[in-house]
Amino acid sequence: MEFVCTDPTATVRGANVRSTLDAFSLLPLAGRALLARHGLKPEDLREDQFLPLQRWLNALREIEAEVGPSVMRKIGSHVIENADFPPAFADVESILLALDQIYHVNHRGEVGHYSSSRDEDGTIRVRCETPYPRQFERGLVEGICRSRRTDGRRFSVEFIEGPNAGDLTCTLLVRAVDAGG
């Protein structure tokens, strides 16, 4: 369910939360103030620090309500720059197919899952069953597809809205796009 983690002890790497500040690069003081209202201090946004996930989800809820889904999408797109994406996952496809494993490196506790699979036509299907909002998930996958790990390849991302209730928030279909179009 969006914005709600059923595990009150669940945590997220502080470096991941830094994505929020990255999205507020034009208004850094506003980003810092928003995080502070939810007990998230800039000095805690480190790789070695784990923070209560629900605090970040509460901040994300406020951002979506006050600023809008486009900023939520931007925050998600910055996660690839801050989260721990082990070097063993060297390209977009390997990251997407291992997204659940990577997610659990960056979180502790019961935080939901990503279910990724490759369709017969090569499309990678990512089902998002986490407490993160839909537009954050969309931005996350788009950010992965634009990351330095693309080897010059381009990808299209199709967003499929999930039901209003339940664990599935959305599904993303990722396809490699030929250089010619």
N, C-alpha and C positions, 0 to 999 in steps of 0.2 A: 504494500500500500504506500502510495507516495507520501513522503515527508514523515513517515512514522516507522521507527525501528522497534520491533516487538521485544528486542533484547535491550533492557535498560543499561546493561554493562558493556554494550558494543562500543568499539573505538575505531578511529580512523587515523592514519598517519598525519601528523601535523603538516607535513609538506604538501599533502593533497589539498588541504584547506587553503593553502597559499593560492590556489587557482582562483579563489574568490577575489583576492587582491589584484591578481593579474587582469581579471576582467574589469576591474575598476581603475585601470591605469590612468584614465583621464581625470578621475575624481578619487585619488587615493585616500584622502581623508574621509570621504563618505564610506568607502569600503572598510577602512579600519574601524570607524565608528559603528558601523553595522555589526561587524564581527564582535566588537567589544560588548555590545548590548546582549550578546549571547554567550558571554564569558570566554571568548576566543581572542587571545592576545597575540599580536604579531610575533613576539619573541618565542612563542610556543609552536610556531609553524615550521618546525624543524623535522628533518628525516627521522631522527631518533625519538621523537615525541609522539605518543598516541593520545588522542583527545576524544572526549565523549562524542560519538557519532550523532546522537540526537541534538546536541547543541548546533552542529553544523546544519543538520536538516532543518532546524528551526530558523536559522539564518537564511537558508535557501528559500524557505517558505515566505519569509518576509521579502526577500529580493523579488521573487516571482510576483507577489501581490503588489508591491510598491513600484518596482521598476519594469517588470514584464518578462515574458518568456525568452525574448531575444538575449537578454543578459544571462539568463539561466543557461541557454545554449552556449554562450561564450564561455561561461565558467567551465562547463563540461569539456569544451574543446581545449582548455588549458591544462587539463589533468595529465595528459601525456608528457607535458614538460616538467611536472612535479612529482608524479607518483613513481613508485618503484616498478619499472618495466624491465625485468631481468634481460641481460644481453643475449641470452639463449634464444629469445624470441626476436629474431633479426629482421623480420619483415611484417607487413600489415596482416597478411593471412595468418601467420603463426600467432601473432598477438590476438587477433580476433578469435581464433579457434581455442586459445588458452586463456581467454578473458576471465573466466571464472577463477582459474588458478591464480592469475595475476591479481584479481580483485581481493582474494583472500590473503595474499601477501601484504596488501595495503590496509586490511581491516582485521579486527579481532572480534569474535563473538558470532552470534547468529544474525547475519546481515543479508540474507537472501542469496540469490545466485544469478549467473548468466548461463544460458544454455546456447552453445554455439555449434553449428553443424554446417557441412558443405553439401549443397544440393547437387544433383546430377549435372546441371548446367554450369557448375563452378561458383554459383552464388553462395556467399556465406550468410547464413541466417543467424542473427543474434537475438535471442529472446531475453528481455530484461525483466527480472523478477527480484528487484532490489527496492529499498525504500527511497531511492533517488527519484526526483521528478523526471517526467518524460522528456522534456526539452534538454535537461542535463544529459540524459542518456544519449539523445540524438547528437548533442555537441561532442560528447565523449567519443563516439564512433567516428564522427566526422573529423575530429582532431587526430585520431589514430590514422585515418586515411590520408591526412595531409602531412603527417609527421615525416621526419627525416628518414624513416625506415621504408619509404615507398620505392626506393631504387628508381625514381623517375616515373614510376607508373602512376596512373590516375585511376580513381575509383568513384563510382556513383553510390550514393546512399539513399535508399528508399525507406521512409519512415511510415510505419503502420501503427496507428493509435491502438492501444489496448482498451479493454473494457474499463468502465469507471470504477468498478470494485474488483477486489481480488489482488493476487500477487503479481500478475503479468501487467506491466505498465505499457510496454510497447515492444514491437519487433522491428529490427532493422535489417534490411537486405542490402548486402554490399556486393557490388560487381566491379570487376576490373574493366576499364574503358580503354579501347584501342587508342593509340597515340593520334590516329587520324580522326577520332571523333566519336 
